[in-house]
Amino acid sequence: MTSPRERPDGRRSWIVALVGAVAMIFTFGTPLSYGIFREPFAETFAVSTVAMSTVFSVMLFTFFIGSGLVGVLAARISARAVLLTCAAASAVLAPSLYVVDSYPALVVVFAVLGIALGTVFVLTASIVPRWFDERRGAATGLIFVGNGLGLTVLPPIWQFAISTFGVRRGFLAIMAVTAVAFAVAGVVCRRPAWAEQSATSMGELLAWVRQLAGTRTFQLLFVGMSLAFAWYQLLAAYAVDFFAARGLTDAAASTAFGLIGGVSIISRIGGGYVGDLVGSRRGFLASLACAALGVGLLVVPQFAMLALGVFFVGLGLGGSATLYIPLLMEIFDPEKDTAVIGVFNVAAGIGALAMPPLGTATVAYTGSYTVAILLTLVVVLGAFWLVVTGTRIR
């Protein structure tokens, strides 16, 4: 039985979705601002930029791998407790750069940060849709609007905070706000009474994962979803420098990078509705096609084509980010929601470990951005083909 105030698509459902959307602002926005972090952090801690790129690749790795594993294990744990733990971890990390003075210590700080941010993402993305029935696509779009807003505002905010207050104070301020947002999510966001965590034992859950890994559909989608995340992680490694090379100031370049996330808000809102109308598979593949078109346009030297490329990349990013969860829920057991998303976050983490140093090294080795852009395009097209094939054979 459920409370009259707690029913699918009810008022309480939308409160959970709104709070989840606010928490989402601080999940992807920070780890995907690493192109802005690289040089100031390298100067502050006397570490080479190449070494710093590996620190941020570890952050992305733990964001996906660590949080993915936590997501699998958290299928039987109170979501509220896990979210509050992430809030506490963020609060502890906020002043940590005042006591950190070495490369290994930086790796630890950003590894823990990645787990905290990614875990909030996994739990929020898997719990909020469970509060909805008829409006599930729209609600998923709402929380990913928060995700897109973070990609829009956090890069220029990080750039401003670091240039104005310095690395340590800027990190302290933004992480303190992050901790507050996560604490509010921990208080409000929980699984609804009609969808309490699975009664499946931990052994049965792990056995389910092993069985799932043996299917052809899972294998294709595991790689396909990894690439569906990896193309943007690769782009983020060189995008700010690329925009600056096109003649923009540092602040304008970070803003242009943020505009990709800004445009993605359009498709994050519309993607949920489109998914409800035409199906998550068609919507997801259309989003990847937009991303491929946008990345291809970045090669064209005209500024108008650059702006159009940013627009299509944003559309592709938002649509695919919104629709991949409903797509997975259609294919795999929705009762294991957190575990499903956690497993596929592991897929994203494998690609994330390589993307920052790969993007940095490609530009450094070739002396231009053309090869990096073409490599990004290949990754998008690979994701498209694998998802088409993986969803066709089931």
C-alpha positions as CSV (number, residue, x, y, z in Angstrom):
1,M,0.0,0.0,0.0
2,T,1.2,3.5,-0.7
3,S,0.4,6.9,0.9
4,P,-2.1,9.1,-1.0
5,R,0.7,11.6,-1.3
6,E,3.0,9.0,-2.8
7,R,1.8,7.6,-6.1
8,P,3.4,7.3,-9.5
9,D,3.5,10.7,-11.3
10,G,2.2,12.5,-8.2
11,R,3.4,15.7,-6.5
12,R,5.9,13.9,-4.4
13,S,7.3,12.3,-7.6
14,W,8.0,15.7,-9.1
15,I,9.6,17.0,-5.9
16,V,12.0,14.0,-6.0
17,A,12.7,14.7,-9.7
18,L,13.4,18.4,-9.1
19,V,15.8,17.8,-6.2
20,G,17.4,15.1,-8.3
21,A,17.9,17.5,-11.1
22,V,19.6,20.0,-8.8
23,A,22.0,17.3,-7.5
24,M,22.7,16.3,-11.1
25,I,24.1,19.7,-11.8
26,F,27.2,18.8,-9.7
27,T,27.8,15.3,-11.1
28,F,29.0,15.4,-14.7
29,G,29.8,19.1,-14.7
30,T,32.9,18.9,-12.5
31,P,34.6,15.8,-13.9
32,L,34.1,17.0,-17.5
33,S,35.6,20.3,-16.7
34,Y,39.1,18.7,-16.6
35,G,40.2,20.5,-19.7
36,I,40.0,23.7,-17.6
37,F,41.7,22.2,-14.5
38,R,44.8,20.8,-16.3
39,E,47.1,23.8,-16.6
40,P,46.3,25.6,-13.3
41,F,46.5,22.4,-11.3
42,A,49.8,21.5,-13.0
43,E,51.3,24.9,-12.1
44,T,50.0,24.9,-8.5
45,F,51.2,21.4,-7.7
46,A,54.3,21.4,-10.0
47,V,53.1,18.4,-12.0
48,S,53.4,18.1,-15.8
49,T,50.2,18.6,-17.8
50,V,50.5,15.0,-19.1
51,A,50.6,13.7,-15.6
52,M,47.7,15.9,-14.6
53,S,45.7,14.4,-17.5
54,T,46.2,11.0,-15.9
55,V,44.9,12.3,-12.6
56,F,41.7,13.4,-14.3
57,S,41.4,10.1,-16.2
58,V,41.5,8.3,-12.8
59,M,38.7,10.6,-11.7
60,L,36.6,9.7,-14.7
61,F,37.5,6.1,-14.3
62,T,36.3,6.0,-10.7
63,F,33.3,8.1,-11.6
64,F,32.1,5.3,-13.9
65,I,33.8,2.2,-12.6
66,G,33.8,2.8,-8.9
67,S,30.3,4.3,-8.9
68,G,29.1,1.5,-11.2
69,L,30.3,-1.1,-8.7
70,V,28.7,0.9,-5.9
71,G,25.5,1.0,-7.9
72,V,25.5,-2.7,-8.3
73,L,26.1,-3.3,-4.6
74,A,23.7,-0.5,-3.6
75,A,20.7,-2.3,-5.1
76,R,20.1,-3.7,-1.6
77,I,21.2,-0.7,0.5
78,S,19.2,2.4,1.5
79,A,19.7,5.0,-1.3
80,R,19.3,7.8,1.3
81,A,22.2,6.4,3.3
82,V,24.5,6.2,0.2
83,L,23.6,9.7,-0.9
84,L,24.3,11.2,2.5
85,T,27.6,9.4,2.6
86,C,28.5,11.0,-0.8
87,A,27.6,14.4,0.6
88,A,29.9,13.8,3.6
89,A,32.7,12.7,1.3
90,S,32.3,15.9,-0.8
91,A,32.4,18.0,2.4
92,V,35.6,16.3,3.5
93,L,37.2,16.7,0.1
94,A,36.4,20.4,-0.1
95,P,39.4,21.7,1.9
96,S,41.6,18.7,1.0
97,L,43.8,20.7,-1.5
98,Y,45.2,22.7,1.4
99,V,46.9,19.6,2.7
100,V,47.7,17.9,-0.6
101,D,51.2,18.5,-2.0
102,S,52.0,15.5,-4.2
103,Y,50.9,13.6,-7.3
104,P,49.8,10.4,-5.5
105,A,47.8,12.5,-3.0
106,L,46.0,14.3,-5.9
107,V,45.2,10.9,-7.5
108,V,43.6,9.8,-4.2
109,V,41.6,13.1,-3.9
110,F,40.2,12.9,-7.4
111,A,39.6,9.2,-7.3
112,V,37.4,9.6,-4.2
113,L,35.8,12.6,-5.8
114,G,35.0,10.6,-8.9
115,I,33.3,7.8,-6.8
116,A,31.2,10.3,-4.9
117,L,30.0,12.3,-7.9
118,G,29.4,9.1,-10.0
119,T,27.5,7.4,-7.2
120,V,25.1,10.3,-6.8
121,F,24.6,10.2,-10.6
122,V,23.9,6.4,-10.6
123,L,21.4,6.6,-7.7
124,T,19.6,9.7,-8.9
125,A,19.4,8.4,-12.5
126,S,18.0,5.1,-11.4
127,I,15.7,6.1,-8.5
128,V,13.9,9.1,-10.0
129,P,12.4,7.2,-13.0
130,R,10.9,4.7,-10.5
131,W,8.6,7.4,-9.1
132,F,6.9,7.7,-12.5
133,D,4.8,5.5,-14.8
134,E,3.2,7.5,-17.6
135,R,5.7,10.4,-17.4
136,R,8.9,8.4,-16.9
137,G,10.5,9.8,-20.1
138,A,9.7,13.4,-19.2
139,A,10.9,12.9,-15.6
140,T,14.2,11.4,-16.9
141,G,14.5,14.4,-19.2
142,L,14.1,16.7,-16.2
143,I,16.9,15.2,-14.2
144,F,19.1,15.3,-17.2
145,V,18.3,19.0,-17.7
146,G,20.2,19.4,-14.4
147,N,22.9,17.3,-15.8
148,G,23.1,19.5,-18.9
149,L,22.9,22.6,-16.8
150,G,26.0,21.4,-15.0
151,L,27.8,20.9,-18.2
152,T,26.8,24.4,-19.2
153,V,27.6,26.5,-16.1
154,L,30.3,24.6,-14.3
155,P,33.1,24.9,-16.9
156,P,32.9,28.7,-16.9
157,I,32.3,28.7,-13.1
158,W,35.3,26.6,-12.5
159,Q,37.4,28.8,-14.8
160,F,36.2,31.9,-13.0
161,A,36.7,30.5,-9.5
162,I,40.2,29.2,-10.3
163,S,41.4,32.4,-12.0
164,T,39.8,34.7,-9.3
165,F,40.5,32.8,-6.1
166,G,43.1,30.3,-7.0
167,V,43.0,26.5,-7.3
168,R,42.6,25.7,-3.6
169,R,40.0,28.4,-2.6
170,G,38.1,27.8,-5.8
171,F,37.9,24.1,-5.2
172,L,36.8,24.6,-1.6
173,A,34.0,26.9,-2.6
174,I,32.5,24.8,-5.4
175,M,32.9,21.5,-3.5
176,A,31.1,23.0,-0.4
177,V,28.1,23.9,-2.6
178,T,28.3,20.4,-4.1
179,A,28.1,18.8,-0.6
180,V,25.0,20.8,0.3
181,A,23.2,19.8,-2.9
182,F,24.0,16.1,-2.3
183,A,22.9,16.4,1.3
184,V,19.5,17.7,0.2
185,A,19.2,14.9,-2.3
186,G,20.0,12.4,0.5
187,V,17.2,13.7,2.6
188,V,14.5,13.8,-0.2
189,C,15.5,11.1,-2.7
190,R,14.7,7.5,-1.9
191,R,13.1,4.6,-3.7
192,P,9.3,4.9,-3.6
193,A,7.4,2.5,-1.4
194,W,6.1,0.5,-4.3
195,A,9.6,0.0,-5.7
196,E,11.7,-0.8,-2.7
197,Q,15.2,-2.3,-3.3
198,S,15.3,-5.8,-4.7
199,A,15.0,-8.7,-2.3
200,T,17.5,-10.6,-4.4
201,S,20.5,-11.7,-2.4
202,M,24.0,-10.3,-3.2
203,G,25.0,-13.7,-4.5
204,E,22.0,-13.9,-6.8
205,L,22.7,-10.4,-8.0
206,L,26.3,-11.1,-8.9
207,A,25.2,-14.4,-10.5
208,W,22.7,-12.3,-12.6
209,V,25.5,-10.0,-13.7
210,R,27.7,-13.0,-14.7
211,Q,24.8,-14.5,-16.7
212,L,24.1,-11.2,-18.3
213,A,27.7,-10.8,-19.4
214,G,27.5,-14.0,-21.4
215,T,24.7,-12.8,-23.7
216,R,25.5,-11.3,-27.2
217,T,23.2,-8.4,-26.6
218,F,25.0,-7.4,-23.4
219,Q,28.4,-7.7,-25.0
220,L,27.6,-5.5,-27.9
221,L,25.8,-2.9,-25.8
222,F,28.5,-2.9,-23.2
223,V,31.0,-1.8,-25.8
224,G,28.5,0.4,-27.6
225,M,27.5,2.3,-24.4
226,S,31.2,2.7,-23.5
227,L,31.8,4.4,-26.8
228,A,28.6,6.4,-26.5
229,F,30.1,8.1,-23.4
230,A,33.7,8.1,-24.6
231,W,33.3,10.4,-27.6
232,Y,32.4,13.3,-25.4
233,Q,35.1,12.5,-22.9
234,L,37.6,12.6,-25.8
235,L,36.2,15.9,-27.1
236,A,36.4,17.4,-23.6
237,A,40.1,16.7,-23.5
238,Y,40.9,19.2,-26.2
239,A,37.7,21.2,-26.8
240,V,38.7,24.3,-24.8
241,D,42.1,24.5,-26.3
242,F,40.6,23.9,-29.8
243,F,38.2,26.8,-29.3
244,A,41.0,29.0,-28.1
245,A,43.1,28.0,-31.2
246,R,40.2,29.2,-33.3
247,G,40.7,32.7,-31.8
248,L,38.6,32.8,-28.7
249,T,39.8,34.0,-25.3
250,D,40.2,31.5,-22.5
251,A,37.0,32.7,-20.9
252,A,35.2,32.6,-24.2
253,A,36.6,29.2,-25.0
254,S,35.3,27.7,-21.7
255,T,32.0,29.3,-22.3
256,A,31.8,27.9,-25.8
257,F,32.5,24.4,-24.3
258,G,29.8,25.0,-21.8
259,L,27.4,25.9,-24.6
260,I,27.5,22.3,-25.7
261,G,26.0,21.4,-22.4
262,G,23.6,24.4,-22.8
263,V,22.3,23.2,-26.1
264,S,22.0,19.7,-24.7
265,I,19.4,21.0,-22.3
266,I,17.0,21.3,-25.3
267,S,17.4,17.7,-26.2
268,R,17.4,16.6,-22.6
269,I,14.0,18.2,-22.2
270,G,12.7,17.1,-25.7
271,G,14.5,13.7,-25.6
272,G,12.2,12.4,-22.9
273,Y,9.1,13.4,-24.8
274,V,10.5,12.0,-28.1
275,G,11.4,8.8,-26.4
276,D,7.8,8.5,-25.1
277,L,6.5,9.0,-28.7
278,V,8.9,7.1,-31.0
279,G,10.7,4.8,-28.6
280,S,14.0,5.1,-26.7
281,R,15.9,3.1,-29.3
282,R,15.1,5.4,-32.2
283,G,15.6,8.5,-30.1
284,F,19.0,7.3,-28.8
285,L,20.3,6.5,-32.3
286,A,19.0,9.8,-33.7
287,S,21.0,11.5,-31.0
288,L,24.2,9.7,-31.9
289,A,23.6,10.7,-35.5
290,C,23.4,14.4,-34.4
291,A,26.6,14.0,-32.4
292,A,28.4,12.5,-35.5
293,L,27.2,15.4,-37.7
294,G,28.3,18.0,-35.1
295,V,31.8,16.5,-34.6
296,G,32.3,16.3,-38.3
297,L,31.4,20.0,-38.7
298,L,34.2,21.0,-36.3
299,V,36.7,20.2,-39.0
300,V,35.3,22.9,-41.2
301,P,37.4,26.1,-40.6
302,Q,34.5,28.6,-41.0
303,F,33.2,30.0,-37.7
304,A,29.6,29.5,-38.7
305,M,30.3,25.8,-39.2
306,L,32.0,25.7,-35.7
307,A,28.9,27.2,-34.1
308,L,26.6,24.7,-36.0
309,G,28.9,21.9,-34.9
310,V,28.6,23.0,-31.3
311,F,24.8,23.0,-31.7
312,F,24.6,19.5,-33.2
313,V,27.1,18.1,-30.7
314,G,24.9,19.5,-27.9
315,L,21.8,18.0,-29.3
316,G,23.4,14.6,-29.6
317,L,24.9,14.8,-26.2
318,G,21.6,15.6,-24.5
319,G,19.5,13.2,-26.3
320,S,21.8,10.2,-25.8
321,A,22.4,11.1,-22.1
322,T,18.6,11.2,-21.5
323,L,17.6,8.2,-23.5
324,Y,20.2,5.6,-22.7
325,I,18.6,4.8,-19.3
326,P,15.1,4.2,-20.7
327,L,16.7,2.2,-23.5
328,L,18.5,-0.1,-21.0
329,M,15.3,-0.4,-18.9
330,E,13.5,-1.7,-22.0
331,I,16.1,-4.3,-22.6
332,F,17.1,-5.5,-19.2
333,D,15.2,-6.2,-15.9
334,P,13.9,-2.9,-14.6
335,E,13.6,-4.4,-11.1
336,K,17.4,-4.3,-11.0
337,D,17.5,-0.7,-12.0
338,T,20.5,0.5,-10.0
339,A,22.5,-2.7,-10.9
340,V,21.8,-2.3,-14.6
341,I,22.9,1.4,-14.7
342,G,25.8,0.5,-12.5
343,V,27.0,-2.2,-14.8
344,F,26.9,0.1,-17.8
345,N,28.7,2.8,-15.9
346,V,31.5,0.3,-15.6
347,A,31.5,0.2,-19.4
348,A,31.8,3.9,-19.6
349,G,34.6,3.9,-17.1
350,I,36.8,1.6,-19.2
351,G,36.7,4.2,-22.0
352,A,37.0,7.1,-19.6
353,L,40.4,5.9,-18.3
354,A,42.0,6.4,-21.7
355,M,40.2,9.4,-23.1
356,P,41.9,12.4,-21.3
357,P,45.5,11.3,-22.0
358,L,44.5,10.1,-25.5
359,G,43.0,13.4,-26.5
360,T,46.0,15.3,-25.0
361,A,48.6,13.1,-26.6
362,T,46.9,13.1,-30.0
363,V,47.0,16.9,-30.2
364,A,50.5,17.1,-28.8
365,Y,51.9,14.4,-31.2
366,T,50.2,15.7,-34.4
367,G,50.4,19.4,-33.6
368,S,46.8,20.0,-34.8
369,Y,43.3,19.1,-33.8
370,T,42.2,17.4,-37.0
371,V,43.2,13.9,-36.1
372,A,41.7,14.2,-32.6
373,I,38.4,15.4,-34.2
374,L,38.4,12.6,-36.7
375,L,39.1,10.1,-33.9
376,T,36.2,11.4,-32.0
377,L,34.0,11.0,-35.1
378,V,35.1,7.3,-35.4
379,V,34.2,6.7,-31.8
380,V,30.7,8.2,-32.3
381,L,30.1,6.1,-35.4
382,G,31.3,3.0,-33.6
383,A,28.9,3.5,-30.8
384,F,26.0,3.9,-33.3
385,W,26.8,0.7,-35.1
386,L,27.2,-1.4,-31.9
387,V,23.9,-0.1,-30.4
388,V,22.1,-0.8,-33.7
389,T,23.4,-4.3,-33.9
390,G,23.0,-5.0,-30.2
391,T,19.4,-3.9,-30.0
392,R,18.5,-5.7,-33.3
393,I,19.6,-9.2,-32.3
394,R,17.8,-9.5,-28.9
